[in-house]
Amino acid sequence: MVYRGMDRAALDAAYNNTAAVGVARREEYVADWMKRSDVMRRAAGARIDLRYGDGDRHRVDVFPCGRPAAPTLVYIHGGYWQMNDKEPYAFLGEGLLPAGFNLAVVEYTLAPAVRLDEIVREVRSAVAWTIDHAREFGGDPARVFVSGHSAGGHLTAMAMNDARVAGGVAISGLYDLEPIRLNYLNDKLGLDAEEADRNSPIRHLPTSAPPLVVTVGLGELPELIRQSEEFAEAWRRRGLRGSYLPVARHDHFSILEELARPHGAILAALEDLALTA
């Protein structure tokens, strides 16, 4: 057995979200997201491909809500640190902008071009850039929140070390990277035991941090649900502020609608964070 009673084939399947949902269904989701995001990206006021660094993928798209001193959500896309771009995720603004949040969608260098250590560094730099420049797009630098999905959920947890972050919402994330090191995803990531350990948020909980909502769809793979449950519980036991938000009837991809919908459960949790920031 390789991990928690699973052999390699079972462990690979336990983290293969596309296979669990189905390739055709995932492609339908992505096509819909891209269509909706294209509308957002063409809207007046959208600020596309701003630079937070010198790398080719050190880019962020900002969608201001138009309200003065508004809170801002920095969104980090998923793709198991080795695929995807920022462009399909502007649709999240459908819920965020009417709720009075600016949206900043971050892109970062993918594995295997860089190691995970560098991806974490880039995302932290993008969050810091957004805080530093928040006033330029009508934001309040004291109310910058971080969120991300899947690998972006992991990167959200890793970004909570910035004391200036007002709070976070980690969606369907990975918080212990040991099973990632042992399964098919490591073919491109190339994690060794030490890198997996230092980039596992559950193994390096801070002594203080802003509040963090950990959320996952109850229709997701059991390992994704377990990781979220255990990280949320570890966060609570550490005495840190936050909550666990399991969302019924959502798979690994449909859960993003709970942030994009005006009355979505994840958007509501973010609004609650903003009220106390």
Salt bridges, closest charged atoms under 4 A:
ASP12 OD1 - ARG8 NE 2.78
GLU28 OE1 - ARG25 NH1 2.79
ASP32 OD2 - ARG36 NH1 2.75
ASP49 OD1 - ARG59 NH1 3.04
ASP49 OD1 - LYS86 NZ 2.67
ASP61 OD2 - ARG41 NH1 2.39
ASP61 OD1 - LYS86 NZ 2.94
ASP85 OD1 - ARG57 NH1 2.67
GLU87 OE2 - ARG59 NH2 3.55
GLU87 OE2 - LYS86 NZ 2.81
GLU94 OE1 - ARG36 NH2 2.67
GLU107 OE1 - ARG59 NH2 2.36
ASP117 OD2 - ARG198 NH2 2.68
GLU118 OE2 - ARG121 NH2 2.85
GLU122 OE2 - HIS58 NE2 3.14
ASP132 OD1 - ARG164 NH1 2.75
GLU136 OE2 - HIS133 ND1 2.83
ASP140 OD2 - ARG143 NE 3.43
ASP162 OD1 - ARG164 NE 3.53
ASP176 OD1 - ARG203 NH2 3.00
GLU178 OE2 - ARG181 NH2 2.65
GLU195 OE1 - ARG115 NH2 2.47
ASP197 OD1 - ARG203 NH1 3.26
ASP197 OD2 - HIS204 NE2 3.03
GLU220 OE1 - HIS252 ND1 2.60
GLU223 OE2 - ARG4 NE 3.93
GLU223 OE2 - ARG226 NE 2.72
GLU230 OE1 - ARG226 NH1 2.92
GLU233 OE2 - ARG236 NH2 2.51
GLU233 OE2 - ARG237 NH1 3.74
GLU257 OE2 - ARG36 NH1 2.80
GLU258 OE2 - HIS250 NE2 2.69
GLU258 OE1 - ARG261 NH2 2.85
